[in-house]
Amino acid sequence: MNIRVLPLPEESRKQKYTDETQLGFGKIFTDRMFIAEWKSGQGWVDARIEPYAPFSLDPACLVLHYAQEIFEGLKAYKWKDGTIALFRPEMNARRFNLSADRICMPEVPEELFLSGIEELVRLERDWIPSSAGTSLYIRPTMIAVEPVLGVKPSDHFYFYVILSPVGAYYAGGFNPVKIMVEDKYVRAVPGGTGEAKTGGNYASSLKAGLEAKKKGFDQVLWLDGVERRYIEEVGAMNMFFAYGNRIVTAPLDGSILNGITRNSVLSLASDLGFTVDERKTDIATILADIRSGSITEAFGSGTAAVITPVGALCFKDENCQIGNGGVGNLTQKLYDTLTGIQTGSIPDRFGWVKKL
């Protein structure tokens, strides 16, 4: 499908940021966006890049009433030599379509998904920051826009992509976070939508997240929704525990997100000589192993923060410091290697980077 590029009038151009250290996360958006539409009986039509602007949606649109919506998150990096690189975008395209299938939405052809992103990033390359820890965050999204009040799959969808120059996801940067283990609320159950990247999953996590922040914690660690004892994932990242050189993480059983950074960590860890173990682990075992010192470090992984060290867990008002509460050697090694591949300072032996 050809992608039309609409003119960007001078009055539509935004004032760019002047200080890359003050970018924050997801608050600034570039001049243009990509959009394509799917219509019943026609398929995908009218792919275009146009000036960033609000949508005009009918108040009865299905997305507003029945939450038929999915999204993705990936990044573009500007290397020291000026190269623009994406990290594993084809995996985002495939996961996007797995989410689409679960939410009864049309598949976006991988070529359309990737070419739309690549052309948009090329046009907006001047917005990509280059300081350490910065990148261009890419948010592909699909929403149901048919105006009808009825629980059914839409016959009209928007697939669009917006871009945001970002700094660190957490205000403290690459420093240990404190996590509260949630035992009252649940995020997802087997057979539900937990493995789909859909807004409803995140909406259901807000209440627990707000309560955790009131108590001084950065994130919530979810337990399984059936027995409420097995470790699953943190709101914005998959979770890992290190027993020396052995790394344990929850298996993909349909209720947690198949993280692309998670997949990269598992591959990288094995390549670096660490043992990887994907298995169900209950919270009682985790806490006992933290107390005994068997668990030497913990970290989370996700596109936004890449790798986040975890300094402490709190469960039922018991605070358990992990190791010395700082950044562990294994966590640091994985972070340095993965971000090195993403930013071009370490050779990409896995074929993960796509240069534009």
TAPEHU-V199043 format. One line per field, one symbol per residue. ss: DSSP state (@ for helix, = for strand, . for the rest). psi: psi as a letter, one per 40 degrees, with the letter a starting at -180 (. if undefined). burial: I if it has 24 or more other C-alpha atoms within 12 Angstrom, else O. Layout:
BEGIN
ss: ???
psi: ???
burial: ???
END
This chain:
BEGIN
ss: ...==....@@@.......@@@.........========...=========.........=@@@@@..===..=====.....====.@@@@@@@@@@@@@@.......@@@@@@@@@@@@@@.@@@.......==========..=........===========..........======................@@@@@..@@@@@@@@@....=====......=====..=======..====..........@@@@@@@@@@@@...====...=@@@@@@@@@@....======...==========..====.......@@@@@@@@@@@@@@@.........===.
psi: hihhhiigideehihiieheefdahfehiadiiiiiihhhedahifhihihhiiihiheehddedefgiiiihiiiihideehhhihfddddddddddddddefiihhhddddddddddddddfdeehieiheiihhhghihihehgighgiiiehihhihiihhiaidhdeagihihhhhhediidiiheaedeigidddddeedddddddddeeidihhiiiecefdhhciideiiiihhgbehhhiiigeeeihghddddddddddddeeihhhhihhidddddddddeedhdiiiiiiddechhihdiihhfehhhhhbeeahiddddddddddddddeeehigeefdhhh.
burial: OOIOOOOOOOOOOOOOOOOIOOIIIIOIIIIIIIIIIIOOOOOIIIIIIIIIOOOOOOOOIIIIIIIIIIIIIIIIIIIOOOOIIIIIIIIIIIIIIIIIOIIIIIIIOOOIIIIIIIIIIIIIIIIIIIOIIIIIIIIIIIIIIIIOOOOOIIIIIIIIIIIIIIIIIIOOOIIIIIIIIIIIIIIIIOOIIIIIIIIIIIOOIOOIIOOIOOOOIIIIIIIIIOOIIIIIIIIIIIIIIIIIIIIIIIIIIIIIIIIIIIIIIIIIIOOOOOOIOIOOIOIOOIIOIIOOOOIIIIIIIIIIIIIIIIIIIIIOOOOIIIIOIIIIOIIIOIIIIIIIIIIIOOOOOOOIIIII
END
